[in-house]
């Protein structure tokens, strides 16, 4: 068990309990399934949980979650890179799916920040596409056009925060049909809710995930998208609201069962707090300016790490 020298925050652990309840449900009612990895899973269809980010940053405390690795991964997403040459200097979590040069068949950030647009002249019927004049469109080195989905969400939150079109997709059907590992957490949406206490409105985030590894993947997914919600809320003057998560195939690999059963016996610590650095003038940092040292957690007390083998 580790704890830093800061006093534990006075927060509840509802977010962590939502995760533990999810694990217990899948262990109880899941069915055994085969899959491409050769290691069977205990699987449950269409699971869901929702957490209030006002209760604290949902970094699990019933086991150590490697926040630094998760943060490097999020910054890689935000960069829009289609390779892991820089990322692998800090973490090996994507090495199994990249070639020797660090190239990936599918990269989340590539689609978040540089989603490919169809070439001119390929629209069918009355279809329309954003063109090079659109502020969210960029021209790549090869002359093709791409669309910055996440940048568009930020711009729309500033212009029209009650929009119901704040959607980011990492799923490209033609890529998914041939990729070694198409996106698991494939689309997310933001939604703004008015506040009734006179403070800033709330920014909510909903993530849809086709395949969810409860032991290894979901703790990172929870921390990642909670962080992303904090970052966007800070940028546009909102408060982090709720993070909601739909898991279509929520599963536990059979060689993870013992470790998760151990985790379920542990009592959560209070949730830590997330802090985002600002510029010297007090303004929040834009997506492309955010650096590793700008994001810190305070008061992270946790139980020991639990080692789970990775199914590739």
C-alpha positions in Angstrom: 0.0 0.0 0.0 1.3 3.4 -0.9 0.2 6.9 0.1 1.8 10.3 -0.6 2.5 12.8 2.2 -0.7 14.8 1.5 -3.7 14.4 3.8 -6.3 12.1 2.3 -9.1 14.0 0.5 -12.5 13.9 2.1 -14.4 12.3 -0.7 -16.6 9.3 -1.1 -15.8 6.1 -3.1 -19.0 5.7 -5.1 -17.1 5.6 -8.4 -14.9 2.8 -7.3 -17.8 0.9 -5.8 -19.6 1.1 -9.2 -16.6 -0.6 -10.8 -16.4 -3.3 -8.1 -20.1 -3.9 -8.4 -19.7 -4.3 -12.2 -16.9 -6.9 -11.6 -19.1 -8.8 -9.1 -22.0 -8.8 -11.5 -20.0 -10.2 -14.4 -18.4 -12.9 -12.2 -21.9 -13.9 -10.9 -24.0 -13.9 -14.1 -21.5 -14.0 -17.0 -21.2 -16.9 -19.4 -18.0 -18.6 -20.6 -17.0 -17.7 -24.2 -14.2 -18.4 -26.5 -12.5 -15.6 -28.4 -9.7 -14.8 -30.8 -7.0 -14.7 -28.1 -7.3 -18.4 -27.2 -8.0 -17.6 -23.5 -11.7 -17.9 -22.6 -13.6 -15.1 -20.9 -16.6 -14.9 -18.5 -18.7 -12.4 -20.5 -21.8 -10.3 -19.9 -23.8 -8.4 -22.5 -24.7 -4.7 -22.3 -23.3 -3.7 -18.9 -23.4 -0.1 -17.7 -22.2 2.2 -14.9 -22.1 5.9 -14.2 -20.0 7.9 -11.8 -20.1 11.5 -10.5 -16.7 13.2 -11.1 -17.5 15.7 -8.4 -16.7 12.9 -5.9 -13.1 12.8 -6.9 -10.9 11.5 -9.7 -11.9 7.8 -10.3 -8.4 6.3 -10.2 -9.0 2.9 -8.6 -7.6 2.5 -5.1 -8.3 -1.3 -4.6 -5.2 -1.9 -6.7 -2.5 0.4 -8.0 -3.3 1.9 -11.3 -0.3 3.2 -13.2 -1.4 6.8 -13.7 1.8 7.8 -15.6 1.3 5.1 -18.3 -2.4 6.1 -18.6 -1.5 9.8 -18.9 1.2 9.2 -21.6 -1.5 7.2 -23.5 -4.0 10.0 -23.3 -1.4 12.6 -24.5 -0.6 10.2 -27.4 -4.3 10.2 -28.3 -4.5 14.0 -28.1 -1.4 14.3 -30.4 -3.2 12.6 -33.3 -0.2 10.4 -34.0 -0.7 7.2 -36.1 2.4 5.6 -34.6 3.9 4.9 -31.1 7.5 5.9 -31.6 7.3 8.5 -28.8 4.8 6.7 -26.7 7.0 3.5 -26.4 9.7 5.6 -24.8 7.4 5.8 -21.7 5.2 2.7 -21.8 5.0 -0.6 -23.7 1.2 -1.0 -23.5 0.8 -0.7 -27.3 4.0 -2.6 -28.4 2.2 -5.9 -29.1 0.1 -4.3 -31.8 2.8 -2.2 -33.5 5.5 -3.0 -36.1 9.2 -2.5 -35.4 9.0 1.1 -36.6 6.1 1.8 -34.2 3.4 2.0 -36.9 -0.1 0.8 -36.0 -2.9 -0.5 -38.2 -5.4 1.5 -36.0 -4.6 4.5 -33.8 -7.3 6.2 -31.7 -5.7 9.6 -31.8 -5.4 9.5 -35.6 -9.2 9.2 -35.8 -9.9 11.6 -32.9 -7.8 14.4 -34.4 -7.3 13.4 -38.1 -10.3 11.4 -39.3 -9.9 10.9 -43.0 -12.3 12.7 -45.3 -13.4 11.2 -48.6 -11.7 12.6 -51.7 -13.5 15.3 -53.7 -16.0 14.0 -56.1 -16.9 10.8 -54.2 -20.1 12.1 -52.4 -23.2 10.1 -53.3 -26.6 11.7 -54.0 -27.1 14.7 -51.7 -24.2 14.0 -49.4 -22.0 16.8 -48.2 -18.6 16.9 -46.5 -16.7 19.6 -44.8 -14.0 21.0 -47.2 -10.6 22.6 -46.8 -12.3 25.9 -45.7 -13.8 24.4 -42.6 -11.8 25.3 -39.4 -11.7 21.7 -38.2 -10.3 20.4 -41.5 -6.5 20.1 -42.1 -4.5 19.1 -45.1 -2.1 16.2 -44.6 1.4 16.0 -46.1 0.1 13.8 -48.9 -2.6 16.3 -49.8 -5.5 14.5 -48.3 -8.0 16.1 -45.9 -8.7 15.1 -42.3 -11.2 16.3 -39.7 -10.3 17.1 -36.1 -13.3 15.7 -34.3 -12.1 16.6 -30.8 -11.2 20.1 -31.8 -14.7 20.4 -33.3 -16.2 19.4 -30.0 -14.2 22.0 -28.2 -15.2 24.7 -30.7 -18.9 23.7 -30.5 -18.9 23.7 -26.7 -17.7 27.3 -26.9 -20.2 28.3 -29.5 -23.2 26.1 -28.7 -22.8 24.2 -25.5 -26.3 22.7 -25.5 -25.6 21.0 -28.8 -26.5 17.3 -28.9 -23.9 16.6 -31.7 -20.8 16.4 -29.6 -19.7 13.0 -30.9 -16.2 11.6 -31.5 -15.8 8.3 -33.3 -12.7 6.1 -33.5 -14.4 3.5 -35.6 -13.7 3.5 -39.4 -15.6 0.5 -40.8 -13.1 -0.1 -43.7 -10.2 0.0 -41.2 -11.9 -2.1 -38.6 -12.6 -4.8 -41.2 -8.8 -5.5 -41.7 -7.1 -4.1 -38.6 -5.3 -6.4 -36.1 -7.0 -4.5 -33.2 -9.8 -2.1 -34.2 -10.9 0.3 -31.4 -12.5 -1.2 -28.3 -13.7 2.1 -26.9 -15.0 3.2 -30.2 -17.1 6.3 -29.7 -17.9 8.9 -27.0 -20.3 11.8 -26.6 -20.4 14.9 -24.5 -23.5 16.6 -23.1 -23.9 19.8 -21.1 -26.4 20.0 -18.2 -27.5 23.3 -16.7 -26.4 23.9 -13.1 -29.1 25.0 -10.5 -26.6 26.3 -7.9 -25.4 29.4 -9.8 -22.1 27.9 -10.8 -20.8 26.8 -14.2 -22.8 24.1 -16.1 -21.8 20.5 -16.0 -20.0 18.6 -18.8 -21.0 14.9 -19.0 -19.3 12.2 -21.0 -20.7 8.9 -22.3 -18.4 6.2 -23.7 -19.5 3.2 -25.7 -17.1 0.2 -25.7 -17.6 -2.9 -27.9 -15.1 -5.0 -25.9 -14.2 -4.3 -22.3 -11.5 -6.2 -20.4 -12.6 -5.5 -16.8 -9.3 -6.3 -15.1 -6.8 -4.5 -17.3 -8.7 -2.2 -19.7 -11.6 -0.7 -17.9 -9.6 0.9 -15.0 -7.5 2.7 -17.7 -10.7 3.6 -19.7 -12.4 5.1 -16.6 -9.3 7.1 -15.7 -8.7 8.2 -19.3 -12.2 9.5 -20.1 -12.6 11.1 -16.7 -9.3 13.0 -17.4 -10.5 13.9 -20.8 -13.8 15.3 -19.4 -11.8 17.4 -16.9 -9.6 18.7 -19.6 -12.4 19.8 -21.9 -14.5 21.2 -19.0 -11.5 23.3 -18.0 -11.0 24.5 -21.5 -14.6 25.8 -22.0 -15.4 27.0 -18.5 -17.6 24.1 -17.4 -17.6 21.7 -14.4 -16.9 18.0 -14.8 -20.2 16.2 -14.4 -20.8 12.5 -14.8 -18.9 9.8 -16.7 -21.2 7.1 -18.1 -19.9 3.9 -19.6 -21.7 1.3 -21.7 -19.8 -2.0 -22.2 -21.3 -4.2 -24.9 -19.1 -7.3 -24.2 -18.0 -6.9 -20.6 -15.6 -9.7 -19.9 -13.1 -11.2 -17.5 -10.4 -13.5 -18.8 -10.5 -16.8 -16.9 -6.9 -16.2 -15.7 -7.9 -12.9 -14.2 -10.7 -14.3 -12.0 -8.5 -15.0 -8.9 -6.9 -11.5 -9.0 -10.3 -9.8 -9.3 -11.7 -11.9 -6.5 -8.8 -10.6 -4.3 -9.5 -7.1 -5.4 -13.2 -7.4 -4.4 -12.1 -8.1 -0.8 -10.3 -4.8 -0.5 -11.7 -1.7 1.1 -11.4 1.4 -1.2 -9.5 4.5 -0.1 -11.0 8.0 -0.7 -10.7 9.1 -4.3 -7.7 11.3 -5.2 -8.0 14.8 -6.8 -6.9 15.7 -10.3 -5.1 19.0 -11.0 -4.5 20.6 -14.3 -1.8 23.3 -14.7 -2.7 26.6 -16.5 -0.6 29.2 -18.3 1.1 31.9 -16.4 -1.8 34.3 -17.2 -4.3 31.9 -15.7 -5.8 30.6 -18.9 -6.3 26.9 -19.5 -4.0 25.0 -21.8 -5.3 24.0 -25.2 -5.3 20.3 -26.2 -2.1 20.6 -28.2 -0.3 22.4 -25.4 -1.0 20.0 -22.6 2.1 18.2 -21.3 2.8 15.3 -19.0 3.9 17.6 -16.1 0.7 19.6 -16.4 -1.5 16.8 -15.0 -1.1 15.6 -11.4 -3.1 13.6 -8.9 -3.2 14.5 -5.2 -3.9 12.1 -2.3 -3.6 8.8 -4.2 -3.6 6.1 -1.5 -4.0 2.6 -2.9 -3.6 -1.1 -2.3 -0.9 -3.2 -3.9 -0.8 -3.8 -7.6 -2.4 -7.0 -9.0 -0.6 -8.6 -11.9 -2.9 -9.7 -14.8 -1.5 -11.4 -17.9 -2.3 -9.7 -21.2 -4.3 -11.6 -23.8 -3.0 -10.6 -27.2 
